[in-house]
Structure formats: structure tokens, C-alpha cells
Amino acid sequence: MSTLSNRTHEAVEAALADWHRALERHDWAAVADGLAPGFLMIEHDQIMDKAALLAFVMGSARLGRQRAALHGFRTEVLGGCAWTTVQNDELWIANDGRETPFGFLETAVFRLAGGAWLIDRYHATRLAPQASASPASA
């Protein structure tokens, strides 16, 4: 992979990481700015457009915040379009301090607009909780 290609992959991955950090900070302007005008998200069995996603995350912010830990990026770039699949070991931190871990497999499709990689499509599937090791396997 060329240096330019590496930088482009890194820019796409940074755009996704920055967007998740904006979610954690409840920086709604940055969250909205990271989404393309025709944005659609599929999470589990729901399809949300940009307005529906923003209403959902802003509503849930009254209860706490989410912290993403993205890893295992699989990123491809083709001209002004890019996509990446990543694992997100997310942590929900309720306002009362309780923490709940969630695992997701996520794929984001990006569109290059005005020099910025904007999320055009997002698909997230929640992973089943990992079973703890049984005494027989320890």
C-alpha cells in the first residue's frame, strides 16, 4: 500500500474515531457534521435517518454516555468513497456510575465531501455477550 493510500485509510479511520468521541462528549454539532445529508443507519432491526439518529442519541444522553473502543479496522478506499468494518467494544456509562459493556461489529460507508470523510451509511450489529470460562475449560 502506498503512503498516500495509508494516509487516506488513516483519515477514514480517524473520521470514525472522531465521530465516536463526539458522541461520548455529547458534542451534537460534531456528531451531525460527521454525517452525510442522506445518512442512514441500520442497528439491529431499526433503520434511522440522520434526524432519527440525532434524536435517539440526544435522548439517551439524559441517561449517560457511551465510550467506543474501536479496533480491527478493515478499510478500503475507492476514489471519493470508503468503507470500513470494525469491532467496537463499547461501554455504556450511566449517570449513576454503573457501567455496561456491549460488543458491536460495525460497518461505515463514507463519502468524501469538501475534504472531509462523512458517514453516509452505518450498520451495527450487537454481539452476544461472551460466556465466562467454565471450570472444566480453565
Phi, psi and omega in degrees: 000136181286163178299318178299317178297318177300315181295323179293316176301314180298322180294319178296312181295322177294323179299319179291316179297318178297320179297317178294323177296323177297320175301314181297322181280354186059039177268084190294329178295315179293323177299310181295319182294337179279356183251137176292155181305322181266023184310139170223142177234138171245119175229116184059249183247020181242144171246126181234136171273184184301313182296319181293319178295315180299318178297319180296309184290326178291324177292319181289340180297337177293340184260340182163204180216159179249144177237120181269144170231096185270137177203162178073037181303138171233096191246138175229145179229135176222099182062235181268019178232143178214158176213149178216144174244136189212154171263137180239110173269088189270150177235124174267125181246104181289157180301335179275005176095348178295141180242134179232119179277145175223143174249138179226148161256130187227145173231129177241137174250130185246153175233132178279121182219120179060032179084000181245143175273113180256142179282121181260322179223146180217131177232126181231131177238124179286135178273149176294144178301143178291132176287138178289152181296135178279157180303329182291332182266353182279000000 
